Amino acid sequence: QWKKQRTIIKPTFQYGNLKSLMPGFHNISQELCSHLDGFLEDGKFEPHFWMSRTTLDALGKCGFGMDFDALNGKMSEIYRAYE
């Protein structure tokens, strides 16, 4: 059973495929950093809040080609379902 599943998913994790996702991950991480820069003064932020939004944006953009814009607070129907 696992051999069949591995055969199906293996091409996804080839270097070329992962490399093609890097620009999307880079853009999302830069956006996250710009949001977190605002917390440098007091040094407090809620990691779960920001990481869950980052994860949703990364999955949307790199996995489905959709921009959920969760990091910018756009509370789409998809984000509310994710929460």
PDB file of N, CA, C and O in Angstrom:
ATOM      1  N   GLN A   1       0.836  -1.195   0.000  1.00  0.00           N
ATOM      2  CA  GLN A   1       0.000   0.000   0.000  1.00  0.00           C
ATOM      3  C   GLN A   1       0.882   1.261   0.000  1.00  0.00           C
ATOM      4  O   GLN A   1       0.667   2.155  -0.817  1.00  0.00           O
ATOM      5  N   TRP A   2       1.860   1.341   0.895  1.00  0.00           N
ATOM      6  CA  TRP A   2       2.684   2.543   0.975  1.00  0.00           C
ATOM      7  C   TRP A   2       3.541   2.731  -0.265  1.00  0.00           C
ATOM      8  O   TRP A   2       3.849   3.867  -0.626  1.00  0.00           O
ATOM      9  N   LYS A   3       3.933   1.656  -0.923  1.00  0.00           N
ATOM     10  CA  LYS A   3       4.751   1.776  -2.132  1.00  0.00           C
ATOM     11  C   LYS A   3       3.979   2.488  -3.245  1.00  0.00           C
ATOM     12  O   LYS A   3       4.539   3.299  -3.982  1.00  0.00           O
ATOM     13  N   LYS A   4       2.700   2.177  -3.353  1.00  0.00           N
ATOM     14  CA  LYS A   4       1.868   2.832  -4.363  1.00  0.00           C
ATOM     15  C   LYS A   4       1.744   4.328  -4.056  1.00  0.00           C
ATOM     16  O   LYS A   4       1.873   5.163  -4.951  1.00  0.00           O
ATOM     17  N   GLN A   5       1.497   4.654  -2.796  1.00  0.00           N
ATOM     18  CA  GLN A   5       1.373   6.057  -2.401  1.00  0.00           C
ATOM     19  C   GLN A   5       2.686   6.805  -2.610  1.00  0.00           C
ATOM     20  O   GLN A   5       2.695   7.941  -3.083  1.00  0.00           O
ATOM     21  N   ARG A   6       3.789   6.161  -2.256  1.00  0.00           N
ATOM     22  CA  ARG A   6       5.101   6.789  -2.429  1.00  0.00           C
ATOM     23  C   ARG A   6       5.374   7.051  -3.907  1.00  0.00           C
ATOM     24  O   ARG A   6       5.895   8.109  -4.262  1.00  0.00           O
ATOM     25  N   THR A   7       5.033   6.114  -4.756  1.00  0.00           N
ATOM     26  CA  THR A   7       5.242   6.270  -6.195  1.00  0.00           C
ATOM     27  C   THR A   7       4.440   7.454  -6.734  1.00  0.00           C
ATOM     28  O   THR A   7       4.909   8.189  -7.602  1.00  0.00           O
ATOM     29  N   ILE A   8       3.254   7.625  -6.220  1.00  0.00           N
ATOM     30  CA  ILE A   8       2.397   8.723  -6.682  1.00  0.00           C
ATOM     31  C   ILE A   8       2.940  10.076  -6.231  1.00  0.00           C
ATOM     32  O   ILE A   8       2.950  11.029  -7.010  1.00  0.00           O
ATOM     33  N   ILE A   9       3.390  10.170  -4.987  1.00  0.00           N
ATOM     34  CA  ILE A   9       3.786  11.468  -4.439  1.00  0.00           C
ATOM     35  C   ILE A   9       5.248  11.812  -4.646  1.00  0.00           C
ATOM     36  O   ILE A   9       5.622  12.976  -4.507  1.00  0.00           O
ATOM     37  N   LYS A  10       6.074  10.855  -4.969  1.00  0.00           N
ATOM     38  CA  LYS A  10       7.518  11.068  -5.101  1.00  0.00           C
ATOM     39  C   LYS A  10       7.890  12.198  -6.063  1.00  0.00           C
ATOM     40  O   LYS A  10       8.759  12.999  -5.718  1.00  0.00           O
ATOM     41  N   PRO A  11       7.290  12.309  -7.241  1.00  0.00           N
ATOM     42  CA  PRO A  11       7.676  13.399  -8.154  1.00  0.00           C
ATOM     43  C   PRO A  11       7.483  14.800  -7.567  1.00  0.00           C
ATOM     44  O   PRO A  11       8.165  15.742  -7.972  1.00  0.00           O
ATOM     45  N   THR A  12       6.580  14.936  -6.641  1.00  0.00           N
ATOM     46  CA  THR A  12       6.322  16.229  -6.022  1.00  0.00           C
ATOM     47  C   THR A  12       7.549  16.763  -5.308  1.00  0.00           C
ATOM     48  O   THR A  12       7.775  17.973  -5.280  1.00  0.00           O
ATOM     49  N   PHE A  13       8.339  15.878  -4.736  1.00  0.00           N
ATOM     50  CA  PHE A  13       9.466  16.288  -3.918  1.00  0.00           C
ATOM     51  C   PHE A  13      10.801  16.246  -4.658  1.00  0.00           C
ATOM     52  O   PHE A  13      11.857  16.255  -4.024  1.00  0.00           O
ATOM     53  N   GLN A  14      10.768  16.201  -5.973  1.00  0.00           N
ATOM     54  CA  GLN A  14      12.001  16.284  -6.744  1.00  0.00           C
ATOM     55  C   GLN A  14      12.522  17.714  -6.715  1.00  0.00           C
ATOM     56  O   GLN A  14      11.754  18.668  -6.592  1.00  0.00           O
ATOM     57  N   TYR A  15      13.825  17.842  -6.828  1.00  0.00           N
ATOM     58  CA  TYR A  15      14.488  19.139  -6.699  1.00  0.00           C
ATOM     59  C   TYR A  15      13.878  20.214  -7.601  1.00  0.00           C
ATOM     60  O   TYR A  15      13.626  21.334  -7.155  1.00  0.00           O
ATOM     61  N   GLY A  16      13.651  19.882  -8.825  1.00  0.00           N
ATOM     62  CA  GLY A  16      13.105  20.868  -9.762  1.00  0.00           C
ATOM     63  C   GLY A  16      11.744  21.387  -9.350  1.00  0.00           C
ATOM     64  O   GLY A  16      11.464  22.579  -9.474  1.00  0.00           O
ATOM     65  N   ASN A  17      10.905  20.503  -8.864  1.00  0.00           N
ATOM     66  CA  ASN A  17       9.569  20.924  -8.420  1.00  0.00           C
ATOM     67  C   ASN A  17       9.643  21.798  -7.183  1.00  0.00           C
ATOM     68  O   ASN A  17       8.955  22.815  -7.096  1.00  0.00           O
ATOM     69  N   LEU A  18      10.476  21.408  -6.223  1.00  0.00           N
ATOM     70  CA  LEU A  18      10.619  22.210  -5.011  1.00  0.00           C
ATOM     71  C   LEU A  18      11.262  23.555  -5.310  1.00  0.00           C
ATOM     72  O   LEU A  18      10.888  24.572  -4.725  1.00  0.00           O
ATOM     73  N   LYS A  19      12.227  23.562  -6.218  1.00  0.00           N
ATOM     74  CA  LYS A  19      12.891  24.810  -6.596  1.00  0.00           C
ATOM     75  C   LYS A  19      11.898  25.800  -7.203  1.00  0.00           C
ATOM     76  O   LYS A  19      12.003  27.007  -6.986  1.00  0.00           O
ATOM     77  N   SER A  20      10.951  25.290  -7.951  1.00  0.00           N
ATOM     78  CA  SER A  20       9.966  26.180  -8.579  1.00  0.00           C
ATOM     79  C   SER A  20       9.038  26.829  -7.546  1.00  0.00           C
ATOM     80  O   SER A  20       8.418  27.853  -7.832  1.00  0.00           O
ATOM     81  N   LEU A  21       8.941  26.248  -6.361  1.00  0.00           N
ATOM     82  CA  LEU A  21       8.096  26.813  -5.296  1.00  0.00           C
ATOM     83  C   LEU A  21       8.809  27.885  -4.484  1.00  0.00           C
ATOM     84  O   LEU A  21       8.162  28.663  -3.783  1.00  0.00           O
ATOM     85  N   MET A  22      10.130  27.935  -4.570  1.00  0.00           N
ATOM     86  CA  MET A  22      10.907  28.843  -3.728  1.00  0.00           C
ATOM     87  C   MET A  22      10.526  30.318  -3.877  1.00  0.00           C
ATOM     88  O   MET A  22      10.439  31.005  -2.859  1.00  0.00           O
ATOM     89  N   PRO A  23      10.297  30.840  -5.067  1.00  0.00           N
ATOM     90  CA  PRO A  23       9.909  32.260  -5.146  1.00  0.00           C
ATOM     91  C   PRO A  23       8.624  32.557  -4.364  1.00  0.00           C
ATOM     92  O   PRO A  23       8.519  33.603  -3.723  1.00  0.00           O
ATOM     93  N   GLY A  24       7.667  31.661  -4.412  1.00  0.00           N
ATOM     94  CA  GLY A  24       6.434  31.863  -3.650  1.00  0.00           C
ATOM     95  C   GLY A  24       6.679  31.842  -2.158  1.00  0.00           C
ATOM     96  O   GLY A  24       6.159  32.689  -1.431  1.00  0.00           O
ATOM     97  N   PHE A  25       7.476  30.871  -1.684  1.00  0.00           N
ATOM     98  CA  PHE A  25       7.816  30.810  -0.256  1.00  0.00           C
ATOM     99  C   PHE A  25       8.612  32.042   0.166  1.00  0.00           C
ATOM    100  O   PHE A  25       8.417  32.575   1.259  1.00  0.00           O
ATOM    101  N   HIS A  26       9.505  32.485  -0.708  1.00  0.00           N
ATOM    102  CA  HIS A  26      10.314  33.663  -0.392  1.00  0.00           C
ATOM    103  C   HIS A  26       9.429  34.906  -0.238  1.00  0.00           C
ATOM    104  O   HIS A  26       9.583  35.668   0.717  1.00  0.00           O
ATOM    105  N   ASN A  27       8.518  35.103  -1.168  1.00  0.00           N
ATOM    106  CA  ASN A  27       7.625  36.270  -1.087  1.00  0.00           C
ATOM    107  C   ASN A  27       6.783  36.246   0.175  1.00  0.00           C
ATOM    108  O   ASN A  27       6.609  37.273   0.831  1.00  0.00           O
ATOM    109  N   ILE A  28       6.264  35.087   0.514  1.00  0.00           N
ATOM    110  CA  ILE A  28       5.429  34.976   1.711  1.00  0.00           C
ATOM    111  C   ILE A  28       6.256  35.209   2.962  1.00  0.00           C
ATOM    112  O   ILE A  28       5.789  35.864   3.894  1.00  0.00           O
ATOM    113  N   SER A  29       7.475  34.686   3.004  1.00  0.00           N
ATOM    114  CA  SER A  29       8.319  34.901   4.189  1.00  0.00           C
ATOM    115  C   SER A  29       8.723  36.362   4.318  1.00  0.00           C
ATOM    116  O   SER A  29       8.819  36.875   5.433  1.00  0.00           O
ATOM    117  N   GLN A  30       8.960  37.038   3.204  1.00  0.00           N
ATOM    118  CA  GLN A  30       9.269  38.469   3.251  1.00  0.00           C
ATOM    119  C   GLN A  30       8.076  39.262   3.781  1.00  0.00           C
ATOM    120  O   GLN A  30       8.243  40.204   4.556  1.00  0.00           O
ATOM    121  N   GLU A  31       6.900  38.883   3.367  1.00  0.00           N
ATOM    122  CA  GLU A  31       5.690  39.546   3.844  1.00  0.00           C
ATOM    123  C   GLU A  31       5.512  39.323   5.349  1.00  0.00           C
ATOM    124  O   GLU A  31       5.162  40.245   6.086  1.00  0.00           O
ATOM    125  N   LEU A  32       5.757  38.093   5.792  1.00  0.00           N
ATOM    126  CA  LEU A  32       5.683  37.795   7.224  1.00  0.00           C
ATOM    127  C   LEU A  32       6.692  38.634   7.994  1.00  0.00           C
ATOM    128  O   LEU A  32       6.355  39.201   9.033  1.00  0.00           O
ATOM    129  N   CYS A  33       7.912  38.719   7.506  1.00  0.00           N
ATOM    130  CA  CYS A  33       8.946  39.505   8.190  1.00  0.00           C
ATOM    131  C   CYS A  33       8.552  40.972   8.293  1.00  0.00           C
ATOM    132  O   CYS A  33       8.803  41.617   9.311  1.00  0.00           O
ATOM    133  N   SER A  34       7.942  41.492   7.249  1.00  0.00           N
ATOM    134  CA  SER A  34       7.524  42.902   7.303  1.00  0.00           C
ATOM    135  C   SER A  34       6.442  43.111   8.363  1.00  0.00           C
ATOM    136  O   SER A  34       6.404  44.159   9.006  1.00  0.00           O
ATOM    137  N   HIS A  35       5.573  42.133   8.549  1.00  0.00           N
ATOM    138  CA  HIS A  35       4.560  42.242   9.601  1.00  0.00           C
ATOM    139  C   HIS A  35       5.197  42.117  10.982  1.00  0.00           C
ATOM    140  O   HIS A  35       4.820  42.832  11.911  1.00  0.00           O
ATOM    141  N   LEU A  36       6.151  41.219  11.114  1.00  0.00           N
ATOM    142  CA  LEU A  36       6.783  40.989  12.413  1.00  0.00           C
ATOM    143  C   LEU A  36       7.722  42.117  12.814  1.00  0.00           C
ATOM    144  O   LEU A  36       7.997  42.296  14.000  1.00  0.00           O
ATOM    145  N   ASP A  37       8.216  42.876  11.852  1.00  0.00           N
ATOM    146  CA  ASP A  37       9.070  44.025  12.181  1.00  0.00           C
ATOM    147  C   ASP A  37       8.355  45.010  13.089  1.00  0.00           C
ATOM    148  O   ASP A  37       8.993  45.705  13.880  1.00  0.00           O
ATOM    149  N   GLY A  38       7.054  45.074  12.983  1.00  0.00           N
ATOM    150  CA  GLY A  38       6.275  45.965  13.837  1.00  0.00           C
ATOM    151  C   GLY A  38       6.280  45.566  15.303  1.00  0.00           C
ATOM    152  O   GLY A  38       5.929  46.370  16.166  1.00  0.00           O
ATOM    153  N   PHE A  39       6.671  44.342  15.591  1.00  0.00           N
ATOM    154  CA  PHE A  39       6.688  43.863  16.968  1.00  0.00           C
ATOM    155  C   PHE A  39       8.060  43.992  17.619  1.00  0.00           C
ATOM    156  O   PHE A  39       8.244  43.553  18.755  1.00  0.00           O
ATOM    157  N   LEU A  40       9.023  44.583  16.926  1.00  0.00           N
ATOM    158  CA  LEU A  40      10.370  44.698  17.471  1.00  0.00           C
ATOM    159  C   LEU A  40      10.422  45.589  18.708  1.00  0.00           C
ATOM    160  O   LEU A  40      11.235  45.362  19.604  1.00  0.00           O
ATOM    161  N   GLU A  41       9.576  46.578  18.758  1.00  0.00           N
ATOM    162  CA  GLU A  41       9.591  47.516  19.882  1.00  0.00           C
ATOM    163  C   GLU A  41       9.263  46.836  21.207  1.00  0.00           C
ATOM    164  O   GLU A  41      10.034  46.933  22.161  1.00  0.00           O
ATOM    165  N   ASP A  42       8.133  46.152  21.271  1.00  0.00           N
ATOM    166  CA  ASP A  42       7.729  45.523  22.535  1.00  0.00           C
ATOM    167  C   ASP A  42       8.152  44.061  22.633  1.00  0.00           C
ATOM    168  O   ASP A  42       8.158  43.495  23.727  1.00  0.00           O
ATOM    169  N   GLY A  43       8.503  43.444  21.513  1.00  0.00           N
ATOM    170  CA  GLY A  43       9.011  42.076  21.531  1.00  0.00           C
ATOM    171  C   GLY A  43       7.966  41.009  21.786  1.00  0.00           C
ATOM    172  O   GLY A  43       8.319  39.864  22.066  1.00  0.00           O
ATOM    173  N   LYS A  44       6.694  41.349  21.697  1.00  0.00           N
ATOM    174  CA  LYS A  44       5.634  40.374  21.948  1.00  0.00           C
ATOM    175  C   LYS A  44       4.772  40.210  20.707  1.00  0.00           C
ATOM    176  O   LYS A  44       4.367  41.183  20.070  1.00  0.00           O
ATOM    177  N   PHE A  45       4.508  38.961  20.385  1.00  0.00           N
ATOM    178  CA  PHE A  45       3.578  38.669  19.304  1.00  0.00           C
ATOM    179  C   PHE A  45       3.038  37.268  19.514  1.00  0.00           C
ATOM    180  O   PHE A  45       3.608  36.473  20.262  1.00  0.00           O
ATOM    181  N   GLU A  46       1.946  36.977  18.854  1.00  0.00           N
ATOM    182  CA  GLU A  46       1.302  35.669  18.984  1.00  0.00           C
ATOM    183  C   GLU A  46       1.749  34.783  17.823  1.00  0.00           C
ATOM    184  O   GLU A  46       1.265  34.951  16.704  1.00  0.00           O
ATOM    185  N   PRO A  47       2.673  33.833  18.070  1.00  0.00           N
ATOM    186  CA  PRO A  47       3.206  33.015  16.972  1.00  0.00           C
ATOM    187  C   PRO A  47       2.145  32.206  16.236  1.00  0.00           C
ATOM    188  O   PRO A  47       2.180  32.124  15.008  1.00  0.00           O
ATOM    189  N   HIS A  48       1.212  31.613  16.953  1.00  0.00           N
ATOM    190  CA  HIS A  48       0.199  30.771  16.292  1.00  0.00           C
ATOM    191  C   HIS A  48      -0.611  31.583  15.293  1.00  0.00           C
ATOM    192  O   HIS A  48      -0.888  31.114  14.189  1.00  0.00           O
ATOM    193  N   PHE A  49      -0.982  32.770  15.665  1.00  0.00           N
ATOM    194  CA  PHE A  49      -1.764  33.648  14.797  1.00  0.00           C
ATOM    195  C   PHE A  49      -1.033  33.881  13.473  1.00  0.00           C
ATOM    196  O   PHE A  49      -1.617  33.718  12.402  1.00  0.00           O
ATOM    197  N   TRP A  50       0.244  34.262  13.548  1.00  0.00           N
ATOM    198  CA  TRP A  50       0.993  34.600  12.350  1.00  0.00           C
ATOM    199  C   TRP A  50       1.413  33.364  11.566  1.00  0.00           C
ATOM    200  O   TRP A  50       1.406  33.389  10.336  1.00  0.00           O
ATOM    201  N   MET A  51       1.774  32.298  12.244  1.00  0.00           N
ATOM    202  CA  MET A  51       2.208  31.095  11.537  1.00  0.00           C
ATOM    203  C   MET A  51       1.041  30.401  10.828  1.00  0.00           C
ATOM    204  O   MET A  51       1.221  29.843   9.746  1.00  0.00           O
ATOM    205  N   SER A  52      -0.142  30.431  11.424  1.00  0.00           N
ATOM    206  CA  SER A  52      -1.293  29.818  10.757  1.00  0.00           C
ATOM    207  C   SER A  52      -1.659  30.591   9.494  1.00  0.00           C
ATOM    208  O   SER A  52      -2.023  29.993   8.482  1.00  0.00           O
ATOM    209  N   ARG A  53      -1.565  31.900   9.549  1.00  0.00           N
ATOM    210  CA  ARG A  53      -1.843  32.707   8.354  1.00  0.00           C
ATOM    211  C   ARG A  53      -0.770  32.499   7.287  1.00  0.00           C
ATOM    212  O   ARG A  53      -1.070  32.432   6.095  1.00  0.00           O
ATOM    213  N   THR A  54       0.478  32.397   7.727  1.00  0.00           N
ATOM    214  CA  THR A  54       1.575  32.152   6.786  1.00  0.00           C
ATOM    215  C   THR A  54       1.401  30.802   6.106  1.00  0.00           C
ATOM    216  O   THR A  54       1.588  30.677   4.896  1.00  0.00           O
ATOM    217  N   THR A  55       1.042  29.797   6.889  1.00  0.00           N
ATOM    218  CA  THR A  55       0.831  28.459   6.336  1.00  0.00           C
ATOM    219  C   THR A  55      -0.287  28.462   5.305  1.00  0.00           C
ATOM    220  O   THR A  55      -0.150  27.865   4.238  1.00  0.00           O
ATOM    221  N   LEU A  56      -1.374  29.122   5.614  1.00  0.00           N
ATOM    222  CA  LEU A  56      -2.495  29.175   4.675  1.00  0.00           C
ATOM    223  C   LEU A  56      -2.100  29.886   3.386  1.00  0.00           C
ATOM    224  O   LEU A  56      -2.449  29.433   2.296  1.00  0.00           O
ATOM    225  N   ASP A  57      -1.372  31.000   3.506  1.00  0.00           N
ATOM    226  CA  ASP A  57      -0.940  31.699   2.302  1.00  0.00           C
ATOM    227  C   ASP A  57       0.017  30.855   1.475  1.00  0.00           C
ATOM    228  O   ASP A  57      -0.069  30.841   0.247  1.00  0.00           O
ATOM    229  N   ALA A  58       0.941  30.141   2.147  1.00  0.00           N
ATOM    230  CA  ALA A  58       1.892  29.293   1.419  1.00  0.00           C
ATOM    231  C   ALA A  58       1.177  28.147   0.714  1.00  0.00           C
ATOM    232  O   ALA A  58       1.471  27.854  -0.445  1.00  0.00           O
ATOM    233  N   LEU A  59       0.251  27.505   1.396  1.00  0.00           N
ATOM    234  CA  LEU A  59      -0.502  26.417   0.769  1.00  0.00           C
ATOM    235  C   LEU A  59      -1.328  26.932  -0.404  1.00  0.00           C
ATOM    236  O   LEU A  59      -1.381  26.302  -1.461  1.00  0.00           O
ATOM    237  N   GLY A  60      -1.962  28.065  -0.213  1.00  0.00           N
ATOM    238  CA  GLY A  60      -2.795  28.626  -1.276  1.00  0.00           C
ATOM    239  C   GLY A  60      -1.988  29.002  -2.495  1.00  0.00           C
ATOM    240  O   GLY A  60      -2.333  28.632  -3.617  1.00  0.00           O
ATOM    241  N   LYS A  61      -0.899  29.750  -2.273  1.00  0.00           N
ATOM    242  CA  LYS A  61      -0.122  30.248  -3.406  1.00  0.00           C
ATOM    243  C   LYS A  61       0.696  29.148  -4.074  1.00  0.00           C
ATOM    244  O   LYS A  61       0.679  29.022  -5.299  1.00  0.00           O
ATOM    245  N   CYS A  62       1.405  28.358  -3.288  1.00  0.00           N
ATOM    246  CA  CYS A  62       2.309  27.352  -3.865  1.00  0.00           C
ATOM    247  C   CYS A  62       1.608  26.042  -4.194  1.00  0.00           C
ATOM    248  O   CYS A  62       2.027  25.327  -5.105  1.00  0.00           O
ATOM    249  N   GLY A  63       0.558  25.724  -3.469  1.00  0.00           N
ATOM    250  CA  GLY A  63      -0.124  24.463  -3.700  1.00  0.00           C
ATOM    251  C   GLY A  63      -1.289  24.551  -4.663  1.00  0.00           C
ATOM    252  O   GLY A  63      -1.549  23.616  -5.421  1.00  0.00           O
ATOM    253  N   PHE A  64      -1.996  25.681  -4.634  1.00  0.00           N
ATOM    254  CA  PHE A  64      -3.215  25.794  -5.434  1.00  0.00           C
ATOM    255  C   PHE A  64      -3.200  26.969  -6.411  1.00  0.00           C
ATOM    256  O   PHE A  64      -4.117  27.111  -7.220  1.00  0.00           O
ATOM    257  N   GLY A  65      -2.172  27.807  -6.342  1.00  0.00           N
ATOM    258  CA  GLY A  65      -2.100  28.957  -7.234  1.00  0.00           C
ATOM    259  C   GLY A  65      -3.108  30.036  -6.911  1.00  0.00           C
ATOM    260  O   GLY A  65      -3.488  30.819  -7.782  1.00  0.00           O
ATOM    261  N   MET A  66      -3.548  30.083  -5.654  1.00  0.00           N
ATOM    262  CA  MET A  66      -4.534  31.087  -5.232  1.00  0.00           C
ATOM    263  C   MET A  66      -3.922  31.978  -4.162  1.00  0.00           C
ATOM    264  O   MET A  66      -3.123  31.513  -3.349  1.00  0.00           O
ATOM    265  N   ASP A  67      -4.285  33.237  -4.158  1.00  0.00           N
ATOM    266  CA  ASP A  67      -3.778  34.164  -3.149  1.00  0.00           C
ATOM    267  C   ASP A  67      -4.866  34.404  -2.116  1.00  0.00           C
ATOM    268  O   ASP A  67      -5.812  35.155  -2.355  1.00  0.00           O
ATOM    269  N   PHE A  68      -4.721  33.750  -0.952  1.00  0.00           N
ATOM    270  CA  PHE A  68      -5.712  33.897   0.113  1.00  0.00           C
ATOM    271  C   PHE A  68      -5.533  35.209   0.864  1.00  0.00           C
ATOM    272  O   PHE A  68      -6.483  35.713   1.464  1.00  0.00           O
ATOM    273  N   ASP A  69      -4.327  35.767   0.837  1.00  0.00           N
ATOM    274  CA  ASP A  69      -4.028  37.063   1.465  1.00  0.00           C
ATOM    275  C   ASP A  69      -4.358  37.074   2.955  1.00  0.00           C
ATOM    276  O   ASP A  69      -4.802  38.091   3.489  1.00  0.00           O
ATOM    277  N   ALA A  70      -4.143  35.959   3.616  1.00  0.00           N
ATOM    278  CA  ALA A  70      -4.443  35.850   5.047  1.00  0.00           C
ATOM    279  C   ALA A  70      -3.498  36.696   5.889  1.00  0.00           C
ATOM    280  O   ALA A  70      -3.905  37.204   6.934  1.00  0.00           O
ATOM    281  N   LEU A  71      -2.246  36.862   5.463  1.00  0.00           N
ATOM    282  CA  LEU A  71      -1.297  37.672   6.229  1.00  0.00           C
ATOM    283  C   LEU A  71      -1.726  39.128   6.307  1.00  0.00           C
ATOM    284  O   LEU A  71      -1.394  39.827   7.264  1.00  0.00           O
ATOM    285  N   ASN A  72      -2.453  39.580   5.315  1.00  0.00           N
ATOM    286  CA  ASN A  72      -2.918  40.966   5.312  1.00  0.00           C
ATOM    287  C   ASN A  72      -4.307  41.128   5.911  1.00  0.00           C
ATOM    288  O   ASN A  72      -4.926  42.184   5.782  1.00  0.00           O
ATOM    289  N   GLY A  73      -4.793  40.084   6.562  1.00  0.00           N
ATOM    290  CA  GLY A  73      -6.047  40.188   7.289  1.00  0.00           C
ATOM    291  C   GLY A  73      -7.294  40.045   6.449  1.00  0.00           C
ATOM    292  O   GLY A  73      -8.390  40.347   6.922  1.00  0.00           O
ATOM    293  N   LYS A  74      -7.159  39.600   5.232  1.00  0.00           N
ATOM    294  CA  LYS A  74      -8.348  39.388   4.404  1.00  0.00           C
ATOM    295  C   LYS A  74      -9.027  38.113   4.895  1.00  0.00           C
ATOM    296  O   LYS A  74      -8.545  37.008   4.644  1.00  0.00           O
ATOM    297  N   MET A  75     -10.108  38.266   5.570  1.00  0.00           N
ATOM    298  CA  MET A  75     -10.803  37.122   6.164  1.00  0.00           C
ATOM    299  C   MET A  75     -11.754  36.509   5.148  1.00  0.00           C
ATOM    300  O   MET A  75     -12.972  36.674   5.215  1.00  0.00           O
ATOM    301  N   SER A  76     -11.155  35.801   4.213  1.00  0.00           N
ATOM    302  CA  SER A  76     -11.962  35.159   3.189  1.00  0.00           C
ATOM    303  C   SER A  76     -12.725  33.982   3.795  1.00  0.00           C
ATOM    304  O   SER A  76     -12.456  33.555   4.917  1.00  0.00           O
ATOM    305  N   GLU A  77     -13.660  33.484   3.040  1.00  0.00           N
ATOM    306  CA  GLU A  77     -14.431  32.330   3.475  1.00  0.00           C
ATOM    307  C   GLU A  77     -13.511  31.131   3.715  1.00  0.00           C
ATOM    308  O   GLU A  77     -13.729  30.338   4.631  1.00  0.00           O
ATOM    309  N   ILE A  78     -12.499  31.017   2.891  1.00  0.00           N
ATOM    310  CA  ILE A  78     -11.541  29.910   3.041  1.00  0.00           C
ATOM    311  C   ILE A  78     -10.786  30.031   4.347  1.00  0.00           C
ATOM    312  O   ILE A  78     -10.597  29.033   5.043  1.00  0.00           O
ATOM    313  N   TYR A  79     -10.350  31.233   4.696  1.00  0.00           N
ATOM    314  CA  TYR A  79      -9.621  31.412   5.957  1.00  0.00           C
ATOM    315  C   TYR A  79     -10.510  31.128   7.159  1.00  0.00           C
ATOM    316  O   TYR A  79     -10.075  30.498   8.123  1.00  0.00           O
ATOM    317  N   ARG A  80     -11.734  31.583   7.105  1.00  0.00           N
ATOM    318  CA  ARG A  80     -12.645  31.324   8.239  1.00  0.00           C
ATOM    319  C   ARG A  80     -12.888  29.828   8.391  1.00  0.00           C
ATOM    320  O   ARG A  80     -13.006  29.342   9.516  1.00  0.00           O
ATOM    321  N   ALA A  81     -12.965  29.094   7.304  1.00  0.00           N
ATOM    322  CA  ALA A  81     -13.128  27.640   7.381  1.00  0.00           C
ATOM    323  C   ALA A  81     -11.878  26.998   7.958  1.00  0.00           C
ATOM    324  O   ALA A  81     -11.969  26.027   8.709  1.00  0.00           O
ATOM    325  N   TYR A  82     -10.701  27.534   7.610  1.00  0.00           N
ATOM    326  CA  TYR A  82      -9.428  27.022   8.114  1.00  0.00           C
ATOM    327  C   TYR A  82      -9.309  27.225   9.618  1.00  0.00           C
ATOM    328  O   TYR A  82      -8.826  26.350  10.336  1.00  0.00           O
ATOM    329  N   GLU A  83      -9.749  28.377  10.083  1.00  0.00           N
ATOM    330  CA  GLU A  83      -9.687  28.689  11.509  1.00  0.00           C
ATOM    331  C   GLU A  83     -10.564  27.720  12.279  1.00  0.00           C
ATOM    332  O   GLU A  83     -10.655  27.808  13.503  1.00  0.00           O
TER     333      GLU A  83
END
